[in-house]
């Protein structure tokens, strides 16, 4: 199968053999390379599909529902492969309704609802809960919690972090759908900055 796709890109035979070997190893199918595709599990089929998409080493990879129907291990393996592609400088355009998977692997998202773009931006920015700040301290007594900012200095407590808590991608999506239904025709707005 991979050799066939390599031929579609007019890859020379030696280059095809090398690339097929690399991809089979990359997607973890070395032990199964001699099996027929009809014997592959759903997870194996997804991985060979990813290898097909990578045969010509593209800079942009488009994946549609790459984890649908996979068991938890297959899902984790596929997400790890996608993250590895990102680390290698590839752009992965991923379409999925499995929002936790999107949240695990994407750094930018676009949310569509009823065919319209409703939200676009960095996932960390979009998931930041507006108007809330979390102060994480160490060494405060229960009494000190009542006056936390003053007590940090007074008790010589160590401030570990000040964060802006985030929501989940699923909750963001549902909020956008509710907002869209309440205000039909609202268009997407891109948010790139820090906390809103």
PyMOL commands that set and color helices and strands:
alter all, ss='L'
color gray80, all
select helices_A, chain A and resi 2-8+13-26+30-32+37-39+42-53+72-87+99-105+123-127+143-154+169-182
alter helices_A, ss='H'
color red, helices_A
select strands_A, chain A and resi 60-64+91-95+108-113+116-122+134-138+158-163+189-191
alter strands_A, ss='S'
color yellow, strands_A
deselect
rebuild
show_as cartoon
